[in-house]
Amino acid sequence: MRKIATYGFLFVFLGAIVYVIYHFSQKEAQTFFHANDKRIHYVGRFDFSENLEPKTWAPGTYLEFVAQGTSCDIIVEDEVKFGKTHNYLEIVVDHHLTKRIKLNSKINRIQLFKDLKNGSHHVLVCKNTESAIGFIKIKGIYCQKLCKWKKPRKRLFEFIGDSITCGNGADSSSCSFGKGSWYDYHNAYLSYGARLSRSLKADWMLSSVSGIGMNKSCCGVKHSMLHVYERIDFQKGNKSWFFSIKPDVVFITLGQNDGGNETRAFEKKYLQFLQKLRRNYPNSWFVCCTSPMAGKELKHKLKKSIERVIKVHRQTGDQRIASFYYKGIYNKGYDKHPTVEQHQLMMYELNKFVRTKPILSQLR
């Protein structure tokens, strides 16, 4: 009996050793790929002056790639502006596995996926917070292999606006409205602009700043969009953005922070802004939108101003411009901003408009 017990113990022990050896032999080896690898595709206002490590400030900027294997990590540097604020990211794997995370240190190693089926996996990493929260810098990716992937040719939509377009005040999934800081409620990935773009199989850019106006800003913002639009981080006097990519359609949603006051000045700045846009984007369609947060009175004022602006602008011979007026009032989120659910409803309104106009059919 003692010999049988001894043999049984040895059998179990040897079995355990075989299992451990097999387990570690199957463990996937990861390789580090620099962030400037050509198999990584960047969309939006990225600064590539530090060749190996692209960085970005703007909300909604994103990178895409296809990784081979069962796991994948990314290394991201957070500016940690003011010594305490952290950016949020949206992680999307295989177009449907999503998670929203908050960076928690200066250098962050983020697990994008783990224990998936061994094969090719598409990954999208989107900056959910806006430029006022600081930059993120992509330092590299760990995975078994980066795959060659030809990104499909897509239309590009640009959305110029304020906190609404940023997705500010929309998402209470991390903490209830009023329990955190204002930037805890950002979700650029689920904003109406990003959602509209995905619904029409387009890429997106969000050129937006909380508090900003066309003529007059609010909430401590001392400049208007006219002054900072050409800056890569929307900060006056900082590095220029060179408009190397051209959107097919530009949606302009400004006026909420102007408040419907100083109408003539608002319309004058609007016309100047359109002229500046046209110089940068000679073939793009422009869509001038009212504010989806606006109450009845402000909505009416913005509608009339946009009508006058477009009428004057068309006198230059430019006909690739349209107006859009939101029917709903969307203000159920933090500080009366639209919620993520209301961003979906805003997208539905805008989607219906775009599909019923000749805009898409006339794109090059």
N, C-alpha and C positions, 0 to 999 in steps of 0.2 A: 504493500500500500504506500509505503514511504517513497519507493522508487517511482510509482505511478504519479504521486503528487509532485515529485521533483521534475519528472518529465513534463507534467502539465504546466508547471511554473516556467520551465525553459521554453516551452512552446509559445506560451503567452508573451514572454519576454522577447523572444526572437521575432514574434509577430509585430510587437510594438516597434522594435527597431526597424523592421522592414517598412512599416507604415510611415515612420518619421523620415526615413531616407527617401521614400517615394514622394512624400509631401513636399519636402524641400527641393527635390529634383524637379518637381513640377512648378515650383514658385517662379513667377515671371520676373525676368531681369529687366530693369528699366534703364533706358538711356536718356541722357539730358540733351535736349535740343534748344539751341539759342532762339530767342524770340524773333530774330530777324530771318529765320528760316523761310524760304520762299514757299513752302507748303502751308504756311499760316497766312490767312487772308484777313486783312484789317479793313474795317469800314468806318468812315467818319474822320473827325479831326484828330489824327494821331501825329505826334511830333517824332520824326525819325532822325533828328539831328544827333542823338546818341545812338549810333548805328545798331548796336546789339540789343538795345532795350527801348523799344517804343513806349511813349507815354501819352496820356490823354487826360483832358479835363472835362470835356463836354459830356452831358448826360446821353445815354443811349448809344455811345460808341461801342463797337463790339469786334471780336475776332472769331474766326471760324477755322477749323481744321478737322482732319480725319485721322484718328489714332488707331493703330492696330494693337490688339491685346485685350486683357481682362481688366486692366486698371490704368489710370492716368492721373497725374497731378500737374498743377501749374504753380509757378512761383510769381507772386505779385507783390510789388512794393507799394505801400500806401504813404501818401504824403504826411498823413496825420497832422492836418492843418490845425493851427492853434494849440498843438500839442495834445489834442484829445479827440478830435473828430475823426471818424472812420468812414470810409466809403462802403457802400453796399454793392454787391454783384448779383447778377442772375446767371445761373448755370443751366444750360439746356443740353441734354444728351440724347442723340438719336431723335431729335425734333419733338420729344414729348416728355422726357424725364426732366423735370425742372426743380430747382431749389434756389431760394433767395438767401444769401448769406451776408453777414457783416464781417468785414475784416477786423482783426483784433490786435494787430501789432504792426510794426514798421515793415517787416518782411514776413510774408505769409505763404506757407505751402498748403495749397488747397487741394483736397481730393476731389477730382471731377467725377470719377466713377471708380467702382471697385467690384470685383467678383461678377462682372458681366460675362456673357458668352464670349469666348475667344474669337475675335473677328474684328472687322472695321467698325468704328463708332464715330459718328459725326458729333462734334462739340461746338457749342457757341457760348462765349463768355461776354456778357454785356454789363457795362457800367450803369448802375441804377441811379446813382446820385449825380448831382450837377457840379459845375465847376467851382462853386463857392465852397464845396467840401474838400477841394484839393484834387491833385492828380493821382492816377494810378500808373505804375510803370510795369510793363510785362517783362519779366526777366528770363523766363524759359519754361519749357515743358518737359516733364518726365513721362515717358511711356515706352512701350516695347519698340514701337516704330511709328514714325510719321509717314502717312501715305501720300503719294502723289494724288492730288485731287484737283480737277479742273472745276473751279467755281462756276456755276451756270451764269450766263449773261442775264442780268436782271435789270429792270428799271430801278432808278434811284429817286426816292422822294425825300425832300427836305422840308422840315417843319420849323418855322421861325416863330418864337413866341416867348411867353413868360413862364411862371410857375406851373400853369396848367399843362403846357406842352412838355415841361420837365417831368411830369408825373408826380409833382410835389403834393403832399397832403392826401395821397390816395390810398396807401396800403397800411392797414392796421394789423397785418398778420404777425409782425414781430412784437408789437406792444400796442395796447389800446390807444386810440386818439387821446391826447392830453397826458399820457403817462410817460412819454419819452421826449426826445428833442425833435425839432421840426424835420430834420433830415432823416429821421428814422422812418418816415412815412413816404419816402421817395420810391417810385417804381417806374423807371423810364421804359423798361421792357414791356410793361402792361399799359403804357400810355396809349392814347388814341392814335397817335402818329405811327408808332411801331406796330400797333395792331392793324391799322389800315394797310400798311405796307405789306405785312405778312399775308393779309387776306387777298391782296392783289399780286402776290408773289414778287414783291419789290424789296430792295434794300432801303434802309432809312438813315437819315441824319436828323438829330434834334439840335437845332441852333437856338437854345433857349436859356433864359436867366430869370430866376425868381425876382419879382418886384420891378422888372424892367418895363418901360413903355416906349411908344414911338416918339413922343415928344416929352413926356414927363413921367418919371419913374416914382416908385414909392418904397417904403420900408428900408430907408437908408441907402438905396441905390442912387448914386449921384450922376449917373450917365444914362443916356438913352441907347436903344439898339443901334441907332445910326452911328454912334461913336465907337461901339465895341464889336460890331458884327464881323469886321475884318481881322479880329485878333483870335488867335488859336484858342485862348482860354477865356475870351470875353472880358478881358481886363484892359482898361485903357492904357495905352503906352507899351504894352507887352508885345511879344513876338507876333508877326503877321501870319495869317492863314492865306495860302496862295491859291486856293480854289482850283486845285489840280484835278478834282473830280466835279463833274457837272450833273446836277440833278435834272431829271426829266420834268418833274413838277415841284414847284415850291409853294407850300401852304403858309400863309402869313396870318397869325392869330395874335394880334396886339391891340391894345386899347383898354383892357380891363383896368390897368394901373393908371392910365391917363384919366379915367373917370368921366369921360364925356365932356370935360371942361376944355377951354381954350381950343375950340373947334378949328378955327382957322390955322392956328399953329400946328395942331395935330395933322391936318390935311396937307399942309405945306411940307412937313417932315416926311409924311407918308409918300408924297410924290418924289421927294429927294431920294428916299430909300429905294423906291421902285427903279429910279434911274440908275442908282448904284448897282442894284441887282442885275439889271439888264446888261450893264457893261460886263459884269462877271459871267452872266449866263445868257448869251445871245439867243439861244434856241429853246429855253425852258418855258413851260407854262407857269403862270402865276395865278394862285387862287387866294383871294383876300377874304378872310373869314371874320365874322363877329365873334365875340367872346362867349364860350359856352357857359361861363359862370354868371354872365350879366343878367341883371333883372330887366324887367320890361322897358323901363325908361332908358337905361344905358344901351340896351340892345337896339332900340329905335334910333338913338343918336349915332351909334356906330354904323348901322345900316345906311343911314343918310350920308354920313361922311364917306363911307366906302363907295357908294354910288357916285358921289361927286368926284372922288379921286380917280376912279376908273374912267369916268367920262373925259376928264382932262388928259389922263395918260393916253387914252386911245387917240387923241388928237395928234400924237407923235407918229401915228401910223402903226403902233404896236397893238395887234389884235389878240395876241396870245395871253390873255388875262381874263379872269372870270371872278365872280363874287359868290360867296356862300354864306347863308344866314342860318345859324342854329335855331331850331324850333324849341328845343327843351332848355331848361335851366338846371345845371348840374352843379350842386354845391353841398352835397351831403358828407363830404370828407372833412379832414382837419382844416380848421380856419376857413371853412366854407369852400374848400376845393372839391373837385369831383373825386369820387371814390374809384377804385379799380373797376367796380361794376358799372359805374357811370361812364368811365372811359370806353367801355365796350359799347354802350348805347350811343355815345358820341361818334364812335367809329362807324356804327351802322348808318347814322345820318350822313356822314361824309362819304361813306362807301356808295350809298344809293345815289348821291349827287354826282360823284365821279363817273359812275357807270352809265348814267343817263345823259351825260354831256359828251361832246366830241373830243374831249381832252385825250383820253387814252388812244383813240383811233388815229389821232394826228401826231402821236409821238414818233420820233424818228426811229 
